[in-house]
Amino acid sequence: MIEVDQLSKAYGSTLAIKDVSFKVEPGEILGFLGPNGAGKTTTMRILAGYLPATSGTARIADHEVHTDSMAVRQSIGYLPETPPLYPDMTVEAFLYFVARIKGVPIGDRSQRVASAMERCNLGEKRRILIRKLSKGFRQRVGIAQAIVHDPPVIILDEPTVGLDPKQIIDVRNLIKSLAGQHTIILSTHILPEVSMTCDRITIINQGRIVATDTPENLTARLAGQLGYAIEVAGDPERANSVLNDLEQVESVTALSGEGLAENHYRFQLVSATEDDPGSEIASAIINSDLGLYELSRNRVSLEDVFINLITEDPSTAEEDDSETEPCEAVVDDDPENDDPTKAEAEPDDEAALVAAAEPPTDSAADPADQTPEDSAEQDTPAKTDE
Ligand SMILES: Nc1ncnc2c1ncn2[C@@H]1O[C@H](COP(=O)(O)OP(=O)(O)OP(=O)(O)O)[C@@H](O)[C@H]1O
């Protein structure tokens, strides 16, 4: 349903993604996981037809995103990191508006809007102005606008960012409930988000794919290797370097020092071998100027795998592409794309792009025919606060 092949994007001299390839099967939820700046938003925007790639191809529902972008926009629901909402419309009027410009036939609109509101649990808020909603409910409206035209594919960019823990659980459950009927790609930097919600995970680091697999298979990659929790006292950089210098240790991750005495630090290690290197780790600490306060074996977790993959040299991960020519940095033809402050679409940009979908014209009187100003009559006078 989604096929991405050797996609690269350069912003001026910054190579944001390089030779990104992956597939998402129909009905699947794929988690697109990576640290900040890894290239997630760039990939999502290319898939959504908002940004041209420098090279490579991406197809959604058999449409090429660049050459057939209008068909792609009809086939997808897209939730950018900042949801594209009109704050002075009511929830219901806004969803009618989106349904209309996404080309939902007039006779189907009322049912589609009702269904999107029901699935996103927005029934009680239908007559409320969007600007009066909490962030969690706005996010639901953002998801509702992405599904209102019943697209086969949904693209969600960091859908739970900025939500409180209860709202995060609600939004994750909502996303899970959409799987099966829709194919979903969800970008995030939060590991539990993908492990709880997704069938498969693609991990991106520094613009390159470093792994694609199920959470279980990814964890199994380090199966047989041992994990260690360790607490030391002394200089943390020294501790990091002593531990990293051990050839029996594959990775060292600093953990939270909460609750520890002053100058005490905790690390999680993954062994490089199946042999238990516990005594070598203990000796290295004791023979340095550090104090050893705890050393215990534990299970290797998905988080260890993630840290391991994103701390590897990306050029050596998953595929050996040493034969590949370096991607030429091509200056993007849209100067706005070179402004890092413009990395996220502003709501107005989104609306302009949605409008560019060339909706069929009709003169039907439905709530979508209200202007944002008209819709404010059900509430206090419009005051733009966003
Ligand atoms: N419009 C732009 N102009 C120039 N560089 C950009 C632009 N947008 C992104 N970049 C750069 O491209 C790289 C990838 O950015 P991108 O926003 O795709 O990453 P991300 O994984 O979504 O990060 P985050 O989680 O922080 O949003 C980064 O180095 C970023 O600084």
The ligand as an ORCA input file, in Angstrom:
! r2SCAN-3c Opt
* xyz 0 1
  N      13.063     23.256      5.924
  C      14.284     22.840      6.280
  N      15.389     23.499      5.875
  C      16.617     23.066      6.219
  N      16.878     21.960      6.954
  C      15.805     21.273      7.387
  C      14.456     21.675      7.076
  N      13.607     20.777      7.639
  C      14.370     19.871      8.278
  N      15.690     20.164      8.128
  C      16.823     19.360      8.636
  O      16.685     18.044      8.133
  C      17.001     17.095      9.141
  C      15.810     16.173      9.378
  O      14.765     16.958      9.940
  P      13.312     16.373     10.222
  O      12.470     17.495     10.733
  O      12.840     15.625      9.051
  O      13.639     15.338     11.392
  P      12.670     14.685     12.481
  O      13.127     13.286     12.651
  O      11.246     14.889     12.082
  O      13.001     15.532     13.764
  P      12.029     16.030     14.964
  O      11.607     14.811     15.694
  O      12.955     16.912     15.755
  O      10.881     16.789     14.307
  C      17.429     17.883     10.356
  O      18.828     17.999     10.321
  C      16.767     19.234     10.141
  O      17.504     20.259     10.768
*
